[in-house]
């Protein structure tokens, strides 16, 4: 049966689904908003958290406002991807948007911290379907030869959200009620809901007769939840060798092994294991993980250096990331255009990994006297590398799969990028904190530092009021932490070069025939 369907599937994808350029642009408007919502939410909410605590109380549970959202999003992502394969992209995507909006509305109405955390989890469950839904819809409605152009635009939304989110969140917190950090999603989300429902009507609906793999879904939730909690708590709330982290690690391994055993026996597994038999798909997943690790690790800690050492304000430190984000945007879009015209993509992950490794190594050389101009140039190098990686990893992953698996595959790729982000922030943060503390301890022993006990309470404003010797010692400690953070980050990025070298150039489906694909690669995309 699969052999009969394969030519039809390939023909349908080669020609697309017959959408006109105008129809694609209208559809893309709704998808861009959805992608923006998915990326903006945490960035907008972060500046409002102190005000939320002042209103609702529950300081001891504050971290769960973010952790609950991330956890729900990460768990839901591969599940939404598979549901799209089974029941069609339109209904699953619209359902995800609707759930996200319901969660946003409930968050704005929360009366205590427990309610807010619960409603953030609801919001996160919906958000998990936004990014994977957008990329899967593009993968189904647009031929592979043109797909990179549109995916490049979508990936360019991410840096816009990372800069715009904190600025919007700060404005809302200062001039409106914190609840509008959640209500702001409603008008934008409703536009996405209406546009998507109308424009996606021609997408295949799916049979709806397949049985959902509930057991596999439960096991997937167990091991992903454990893994996300390790990434969130490791090195921060608990030591890496603590019973809590080791217990979660054991649960992750046990859950993953049980998940693999169950999925091998399912007719419609929630995450088809055969997609991992494809070399290019696995390597693209590795690139997605590394790109998430590098980007969020860098963005998470660069403001520390900019504020404490270079003297930037909180707002200006966000604006100082503009060279990084602009480079990501420009290169991501340009890479999409070049791939669309030439069909050649293998060079981009290789060059991208090399640029990311170079950019991170340049940041490892900073000292207390490094200028903002120099760090801006380093950001351009790092951002250019990220632009090469972020969109090509999704393109390669989708080009390696049959059309029936594109949702599950995109979900797996997105999950790997999310896990790279979480682990990047956690692991690089632990490295930063370790060297910062060690440097402060050393300077305090010499009578010139403030001591590690003051790290948690130190602010840029407080630092400016400190004696010159103390200020210099603290700035040196921050610089030492940043240098080691980026040195280790550059090693991870360098590993990406090795991964990228093993990627094979396989003709994009719908392009002129090239060499015969590797045996593990299906022709039925």
QUIHUTA-V441204 format. One record per residue. RES is the residue in one letter. PSI is psi in whole degrees, -180 to 180 (* if undefined). BURIAL is + if it has 24 or more other ideal C-beta (glycine too) atoms within 12 Angstrom, else -. D_CENTER is the distance of its C-alpha to the mean C-alpha in Angstrom with 1 decimal. Layout:
RES_PSI_BURIAL_D_CENTER + RES_PSI_BURIAL_D_CENTER
//
This chain:
X_-42_-_37.0 + X_-36_-_33.7 + X_-31_-_35.8 + X_-38_-_37.3 + X_-24_-_34.1 + X_-48_-_32.4 + X_-38_-_34.3 + X_-43_-_33.7 + X_-45_+_30.0 + X_-41_+_29.9 + X_-40_-_32.2 + X_-41_+_30.2 + X_-37_+_27.0 + X_-37_+_28.9 + X_-5_-_30.4 + X_-164_+_27.5 + X_20_+_28.6 + X_19_-_31.0 + X_135_+_28.9 + X_165_-_30.5 + X_-39_-_28.7 + X_-42_-_29.4 + X_-39_-_28.0 + X_-43_+_24.8 + X_-41_-_24.5 + X_-45_-_25.2 + X_-42_+_22.7 + X_-32_+_20.0 + X_-43_+_20.8 + X_-38_+_19.9 + X_-38_+_16.7 + X_-43_+_15.6 + X_-42_+_16.5 + X_-44_+_14.5 + X_-39_+_11.3 + X_-44_+_12.3 + X_-43_+_13.0 + X_-38_+_9.7 + X_-29_+_8.1 + X_-33_+_11.5 + X_-55_+_12.5 + X_-34_+_11.6 + X_-36_+_12.4 + X_-39_+_15.7 + X_-34_+_16.7 + X_-49_+_16.4 + X_-20_+_19.5 + X_-10_+_21.4 + X_-45_+_21.2 + X_-40_-_24.4 + X_-38_+_26.2 + X_-44_+_25.1 + X_-41_-_26.5 + X_-29_-_29.6 + X_-46_-_30.1 + X_-18_+_29.1 + X_-166_-_29.7 + X_40_-_28.1 + X_-37_-_26.8 + X_-17_-_26.6 + X_10_-_24.0 + X_-41_+_21.9 + X_-26_+_18.9 + X_-16_+_18.7 + X_-37_+_17.9 + X_-46_+_14.4 + X_-42_+_14.4 + X_-40_+_15.8 + X_-49_+_13.2 + X_-43_+_10.2 + X_-49_+_12.7 + X_-41_+_13.7 + X_-47_+_10.4 + X_-42_+_9.5 + X_-41_+_13.2 + X_-25_+_13.6 + X_-57_+_11.1 + X_-28_+_13.4 + X_-46_+_16.4 + X_-39_+_15.9 + X_-45_+_15.4 + X_-39_+_18.7 + X_-35_+_20.4 + X_-37_+_19.9 + X_-37_+_21.7 + X_-43_+_24.5 + X_3_+_25.1 + X_148_+_23.9 + X_-37_+_20.9 + X_-54_+_22.8 + X_-38_+_23.7 + X_-39_+_20.5 + X_-47_+_18.4 + X_-37_+_21.0 + X_-41_+_21.2 + X_-44_+_17.5 + X_-45_+_18.0 + X_-43_+_21.2 + X_-40_+_19.9 + X_-42_+_17.3 + X_-40_+_20.2 + X_-45_+_22.5 + X_-41_+_20.2 + X_-44_+_19.9 + X_-44_+_23.7 + X_-38_+_24.4 + X_-43_+_22.3 + X_-23_+_24.4 + X_-1_-_27.5 + X_140_+_26.9 + X_-9_-_30.0 + X_171_-_28.9 + X_-36_+_26.0 + X_-43_-_26.2 + X_-44_+_25.9 + X_-43_+_23.0 + X_-44_+_21.0 + X_-43_+_22.1 + X_-29_+_21.3 + X_-35_+_17.8 + X_-41_+_17.3 + X_-45_+_18.8 + X_-42_+_16.5 + X_-36_+_13.4 + X_-40_+_15.1 + X_-42_+_15.4 + X_-30_+_11.9 + X_-25_+_10.8 + X_-8_+_13.0 + X_-57_+_12.0 + X_-46_+_9.2 + X_-33_+_10.8 + X_-45_+_14.1 + X_-50_+_13.7 + X_-35_+_12.9 + X_-39_+_15.6 + X_-45_+_18.1 + X_-41_+_17.9 + X_-27_+_18.4 + X_-36_+_21.5 + X_-14_+_23.1 + X_132_+_22.9 + X_148_+_24.6 + X_-32_+_22.6 + X_-24_+_24.7 + X_-10_+_23.4 + X_-39_+_19.9 + X_-32_+_18.3 + X_-41_+_19.7 + X_-37_+_17.9 + X_-32_+_14.5 + X_-41_+_14.8 + X_-43_+_15.4 + X_-43_+_12.5 + X_-26_+_10.0 + X_-17_+_12.4 + X_-31_+_11.6 + X_-52_+_8.4 + X_-32_+_10.8 + X_-44_+_13.4 + X_-38_+_11.6 + X_-30_+_11.0 + X_-45_+_14.7 + X_-32_+_16.2 + X_-56_+_14.7 + X_-35_+_16.6 + X_-44_+_19.6 + X_-44_+_19.9 + X_-41_+_19.4 + X_-41_+_22.1 + X_-45_-_24.4 + X_-44_+_24.2 + X_-39_+_25.0 + X_-34_-_27.8 + X_-15_-_29.4 + X_-170_-_28.6 + X_146_-_28.1 + X_-25_+_24.9 + X_-23_+_24.8 + X_-13_+_24.0 + X_-23_+_20.5 + X_-40_+_20.2 + X_-24_+_23.0 + X_-22_+_21.5 + X_-26_+_19.2 + X_-52_+_22.3 + X_-40_-_23.9 + X_-42_+_20.9 + X_-36_+_19.9 + X_-37_+_23.6 + X_-47_+_23.6 + X_-42_+_20.7 + X_-49_+_22.6 + X_-49_-_25.9 + X_-45_+_24.7 + X_-42_+_22.8 + X_-38_-_25.7 + X_-49_-_28.1 + X_-21_+_26.5 + X_11_+_25.0 + X_-26_-_28.4 + X_-5_-_29.2 + X_148_+_26.3 + X_140_+_27.7 + X_-16_-_28.0 + X_162_-_27.9 + X_-32_-_30.8 + X_4_-_29.7 + X_-10_-_32.1 + X_145_-_29.8 + X_135_-_29.7 + X_136_-_26.4 + X_80_+_25.7 + X_-40_-_25.9 + X_-46_-_26.6 + X_-38_+_23.7 + X_-42_+_21.4 + X_-44_-_22.9 + X_-39_+_22.6 + X_-43_+_18.9 + X_-40_+_18.4 + X_-53_+_20.5 + X_-31_+_18.8 + X_-42_+_15.2 + X_-46_+_16.4 + X_-42_+_18.2 + X_-42_+_15.5 + X_-40_+_13.1 + X_-35_+_16.2 + X_-46_+_17.0 + X_-33_+_13.8 + X_-42_+_14.5 + X_-26_+_18.2 + X_125_+_18.9 + X_-5_+_20.7 + X_-75_+_20.5 + X_-33_-_22.2 + X_150_-_23.8 + X_154_-_24.8 + X_-28_+_23.3 + X_18_-_26.7 + X_157_-_27.4 + X_-35_-_28.6 + X_-48_-_25.6 + X_-42_+_23.0 + X_-38_-_25.3 + X_-42_-_26.0 + X_-37_+_22.4 + X_-43_+_22.1 + X_-40_-_25.2 + X_-36_+_24.0 + X_-48_+_20.8 + X_-47_-_23.0 + X_-43_-_25.6 + X_-39_+_23.3 + X_-43_+_21.6 + X_-46_-_25.2 + X_-38_-_26.5 + X_-45_+_23.6 + X_-43_-_24.4 + X_-46_-_28.1 + X_-44_+_27.7 + X_-29_+_25.5 + X_-19_-_28.1 + X_-3_-_30.7 + X_141_+_29.0 + X_-39_-_30.0 + X_75_+_26.7 + X_149_+_24.2 + X_-30_+_20.9 + X_97_+_19.2 + X_120_+_21.9 + X_-21_+_22.4 + X_-19_+_24.2 + X_-23_+_21.0 + X_-1_+_20.5 + X_-10_-_24.0 + X_122_+_22.8 + X_-47_+_22.4 + X_-37_+_20.3 + X_-45_+_17.8 + X_-44_+_17.5 + X_-39_+_17.3 + X_-37_+_14.6 + X_-39_+_12.6 + X_-40_+_13.5 + X_-41_+_12.4 + X_-43_+_8.9 + X_-47_+_9.0 + X_-40_+_10.8 + X_-40_+_8.8 + X_-42_+_5.8 + X_-48_+_8.9 + X_-47_+_10.7 + X_-52_+_8.8 + X_-30_+_7.9 + X_-40_+_11.2 + X_-49_+_13.0 + X_-34_+_12.1 + X_-30_+_12.7 + X_-13_+_16.2 + X_-41_+_17.6 + X_-27_+_18.9 + X_-47_+_21.0 + X_-43_+_22.8 + X_-38_+_23.2 + X_-47_+_24.7 + X_-35_+_26.8 + X_-46_+_27.9 + X_-6_+_27.9 + X_20_-_28.9 + X_151_-_26.4 + X_170_-_26.1 + X_-43_+_23.0 + X_-45_-_22.8 + X_-31_-_23.7 + X_-33_+_21.1 + X_-42_+_18.4 + X_-30_+_20.5 + X_-13_+_21.0 + X_-2_+_17.4 + X_-43_+_18.4 + X_-39_+_19.4 + X_-50_+_16.0 + X_-39_+_14.4 + X_-41_+_17.5 + X_-41_+_17.4 + X_-47_+_13.8 + X_-53_+_15.1 + X_-48_+_18.5 + X_-37_+_17.7 + X_-46_+_15.0 + X_-43_+_17.7 + X_-42_+_20.5 + X_-40_+_19.1 + X_-42_+_18.8 + X_-43_+_22.4 + X_-44_+_23.7 + X_-40_+_22.4 + X_-34_+_23.8 + X_-35_-_27.1 + X_-25_-_27.5 + X_2_+_25.6 + X_125_+_24.8 + X_-16_+_21.3 + X_-34_+_21.9 + X_-28_+_22.5 + X_-47_+_19.1 + X_-29_+_17.1 + X_-53_+_20.2 + X_-41_+_20.6 + X_-46_+_17.0 + X_-39_+_16.9 + X_-42_+_20.3 + X_-41_+_19.4 + X_-45_+_16.4 + X_-42_+_18.9 + X_-46_+_21.5 + X_-42_+_19.6 + X_-35_+_18.6 + X_-37_+_22.2 + X_-40_+_23.6 + X_-26_+_21.9 + X_-14_+_23.5 + X_0_-_26.8 + X_154_+_26.7 + X_-172_-_29.5 + X_-12_-_30.7 + X_4_-_32.3 + X_132_+_29.5 + X_162_-_29.5 + X_-30_+_26.8 + X_-44_-_27.7 + X_-46_-_27.0 + X_-31_+_23.6 + X_-42_+_22.8 + X_-40_-_23.9 + X_-38_+_21.8 + X_-36_+_18.7 + X_-44_+_19.8 + X_-48_+_20.0 + X_-44_+_16.5 + X_-38_+_15.0 + X_-41_+_17.1 + X_-42_+_15.8 + X_-39_+_12.2 + X_-34_+_13.5 + X_-34_+_15.2 + X_-43_+_12.5 + X_-42_+_9.5 + X_-29_+_11.8 + X_-30_+_14.4 + X_-41_+_12.5 + X_-43_+_12.1 + X_-47_+_15.7 + X_-42_+_17.1 + X_-47_+_15.8 + X_-36_+_17.2 + X_-14_+_20.4 + X_-4_+_21.0 + X_157_+_21.4 + X_154_+_24.0 + X_-34_+_23.4 + X_-18_+_23.9 + X_7_+_21.0 + X_-32_+_18.5 + X_-49_+_16.8 + X_-40_+_16.7 + X_-43_+_15.5 + X_-38_+_12.7 + X_-42_+_11.7 + X_-42_+_12.1 + X_-44_+_10.1 + X_-39_+_7.0 + X_-44_+_8.0 + X_-38_+_8.5 + X_-42_+_5.2 + X_-41_+_4.3 + X_-36_+_7.8 + X_-41_+_7.7 + X_-49_+_5.9 + X_-47_+_8.5 + X_-34_+_11.2 + X_-48_+_10.8 + X_-42_+_11.5 + X_-52_+_14.1 + X_-48_+_15.9 + X_-33_+_16.0 + X_-39_+_17.0 + X_-40_+_19.7 + X_-45_+_21.0 + X_-48_+_21.1 + X_-40_+_23.0 + X_-49_+_25.3 + X_-33_+_26.6 + X_-47_+_26.7 + X_-44_+_28.9 + X_-42_-_31.0 + X_-41_+_31.8 + X_-38_+_32.7 + X_-43_-_34.9 + X_-44_-_36.6 + X_-34_+_37.3 + X_-37_-_38.5 + X_-29_-_40.9 + X_0_-_42.3 + X_13_-_42.9 + X_-11_+_40.6 + X_176_+_37.3 + X_-11_+_36.2 + X_149_+_35.2 + X_-21_+_31.9 + X_-18_-_32.9 + X_3_-_32.1 + X_-49_+_28.5 + X_-31_-_27.1 + X_-6_-_29.4 + X_133_+_29.4 + X_160_-_28.2 + X_-38_+_28.6 + X_-42_-_31.6 + X_-40_-_33.2 + X_-37_+_32.8 + X_-25_-_34.7 + X_-4_-_37.7 + X_157_-_37.9 + X_155_-_40.6 + X_-44_-_39.9 + X_-42_-_40.0 + X_-43_+_37.5 + X_-45_+_35.2 + X_-41_+_35.3 + X_-41_+_34.8 + X_-42_+_31.6 + X_-38_+_30.2 + X_-37_+_31.1 + X_-43_+_29.3 + X_-44_+_26.1 + X_-41_+_26.4 + X_-43_+_27.2 + X_-44_+_24.0 + X_-42_+_21.8 + X_-46_+_23.8 + X_-37_+_23.3 + X_-50_+_19.5 + X_-26_+_19.1 + X_-46_+_21.8 + X_-38_+_20.0 + X_-37_+_16.7 + X_-31_+_18.8 + X_-41_+_20.2 + X_-44_+_16.9 + X_-37_+_16.2 + X_-34_+_19.8 + X_-29_+_19.3 + X_-31_+_17.0 + X_-45_+_20.1 + X_-45_-_22.0 + X_-46_+_19.5 + X_-31_+_19.5 + X_-23_-_23.3 + X_-4_-_23.6 + X_134_+_21.9 + X_142_+_24.7 + X_106_+_25.3 + X_132_+_25.9 + X_136_+_27.1 + X_136_+_24.9 + X_134_+_26.5 + X_-11_+_28.9 + X_178_+_29.7 + X_141_-_33.0 + X_139_-_33.6 + X_-141_-_33.0 + X_155_-_33.5 + X_133_-_33.4 + X_159_+_30.0 + X_152_-_29.7 + X_-36_-_31.2 + X_-12_-_27.9 + X_122_+_26.4 + X_146_+_27.4 + X_2_+_29.0 + X_39_+_28.4 + X_*_+_25.1
//
